[in-house]
Amino acid sequence: MLAAWGDSTEEEEGTEEEEEAVVAFMVRSDSESNDESLDSLTQLKEQVCGLSKAKLKELLFTLIDECDALTSENCMLKDVCAEIKKDIKELEHENKILKSERIDLGMKNIVLHDDLNKFKETLSSKEEMLATDLAKLEKESLELKQKVESLLDKNNKLLDKLKNK
């Protein structure tokens, strides 16, 4: 027997289990394939026909509230995604700057390494020249010492000759 909207008694109104079944069918119909959705839709229509206007109104308000909650959550998630995208762009920019700085530092490091090698070569050649000059100076010093001793010896001999005269 079919009841008109609003003509049902409380006994004819669906139980909470029926309400949950209707909602479950609605949810499943969104996620299933088209053929299964058509079968589910038919079953849903059959179950909805057995519900009272008040029960349907209650289900509709529940669905509207859930839709509003999902819409609100979706907006919040969009805002979060926008912030994350903004953060990603900032991080990509900072990463680009850091990569550029790293390249610059690498180039400076190469230049400093080359300068250090040149300095070591110059230092090595200066040390060799210093060692050579030191050896020459020691040799000249020895020769001068010998000359001074020879001259002193000659001078002493001349002094002795002068004293003896």
C-alpha positions in Angstrom: 0.0 0.0 0.0 1.4 3.4 -1.0 1.1 6.3 1.4 0.9 9.9 0.2 3.4 12.4 1.5 2.6 13.3 5.0 -0.1 10.6 5.3 2.1 8.1 7.0 1.8 7.3 10.7 4.8 7.0 12.9 4.7 3.2 12.5 5.1 3.6 8.8 8.0 6.1 9.1 11.3 4.4 8.4 13.4 3.3 11.3 16.8 4.6 11.8 18.2 1.5 10.2 16.2 2.3 7.0 17.6 5.9 7.1 21.1 4.6 7.4 20.5 2.2 4.5 19.2 5.0 2.3 22.3 7.1 3.1 24.5 4.1 2.5 22.9 3.6 -0.9 23.4 7.2 -1.7 27.1 7.1 -0.8 27.7 3.8 -2.6 25.9 5.1 -5.7 28.6 7.9 -6.0 31.5 5.4 -5.9 30.2 2.5 -8.0 30.2 2.0 -11.8 27.3 3.2 -13.9 25.6 -0.3 -14.2 25.8 -0.8 -10.4 24.7 2.8 -9.9 21.6 2.2 -11.9 20.7 -0.9 -9.8 21.5 1.0 -6.6 19.5 4.0 -7.8 16.5 1.7 -8.4 16.8 0.2 -4.9 17.2 3.7 -3.4 14.0 4.9 -5.1 12.2 1.9 -3.7 13.4 2.6 -0.2 12.7 6.4 -0.5 9.1 5.7 -1.6 8.6 4.0 1.8 9.8 7.0 3.8 7.6 9.7 5.1 7.9 13.4 4.1 9.3 14.3 7.5 11.9 11.5 7.4 12.9 12.6 3.9 13.1 16.2 5.0 15.3 15.2 7.9 17.6 13.2 5.6 17.7 16.2 3.2 18.7 18.6 5.9 21.3 16.1 7.1 22.7 15.8 3.6 22.7 19.6 3.2 24.6 20.0 6.6 27.1 17.4 5.4 27.4 19.1 2.1 28.0 22.5 3.8 30.6 20.8 6.1 32.3 19.3 3.1 32.2 22.6 1.2 33.7 24.4 4.2 36.4 21.7 4.6 37.1 21.9 0.8 37.5 25.7 1.1 39.9 25.2 4.0 41.8 22.6 2.1 42.0 24.9 -0.9 43.4 27.7 1.4 45.9 25.2 2.8 46.9 24.1 -0.7 47.3 27.7 -1.8 49.6 28.3 1.3 51.6 25.2 0.5 52.0 26.3 -3.1 53.1 29.7 -1.9 55.6 28.0 0.4 56.8 25.8 -2.4 57.4 28.8 -4.7 59.3 30.5 -1.9 61.4 27.4 -1.2 62.1 27.0 -4.9 63.3 30.6 -5.1 65.5 30.2 -2.0 66.8 26.9 -3.5 67.7 28.7 -6.7 69.5 31.5 -4.7 71.4 28.8 -2.7 72.4 27.0 -5.8 73.7 30.2 -7.3 75.6 31.0 -4.1 77.0 27.5 -4.1 78.2 27.9 -7.7 79.8 31.3 -6.8 81.5 29.8 -3.8 82.7 26.9 -5.9 84.2 29.3 -8.4 85.8 31.3 -5.6 87.2 28.1 -4.1 88.8 27.2 -7.5 90.3 30.6 -7.8 91.6 30.5 -4.2 93.0 27.0 -4.8 94.8 28.2 -8.0 96.1 31.2 -6.1 97.4 28.9 -3.3 99.1 26.7 -5.8 100.8 29.7 -7.4 101.8 31.0 -3.9 103.3 27.6 -3.1 105.2 27.6 -6.4 106.5 31.1 -5.8 107.4 30.2 -2.2 109.3 27.1 -3.3 111.2 29.0 -6.0 112.0 31.8 -3.4 113.2 29.2 -1.0 115.5 27.7 -3.7 116.8 31.2 -4.5 117.3 31.9 -0.9 119.2 28.6 -0.4 121.3 29.4 -3.4 122.0 32.9 -2.3 122.8 31.7 1.3 125.3 29.2 -0.1 126.9 31.9 -2.2 127.0 34.3 0.8 128.6 31.6 3.0 131.2 30.9 0.3 131.9 34.6 -0.2 132.0 35.0 3.6 134.5 32.2 3.9 136.6 33.7 1.0 136.5 37.1 2.7 137.4 35.6 6.0 140.4 33.9 4.4 141.4 37.2 2.7 141.0 39.1 5.9 143.2 36.5 7.7 145.7 36.7 4.8 145.6 40.5 4.9 146.0 40.4 8.7 148.9 38.1 8.3 150.5 40.3 5.8 149.7 43.4 7.9 151.3 41.7 10.9 154.4 40.8 8.9 154.6 44.4 7.6 154.3 45.6 11.2 157.0 43.3 12.3 159.2 44.5 9.5 158.6 48.1 10.5 159.3 47.4 14.1 162.5 45.6 13.2 163.8 48.5 11.3 
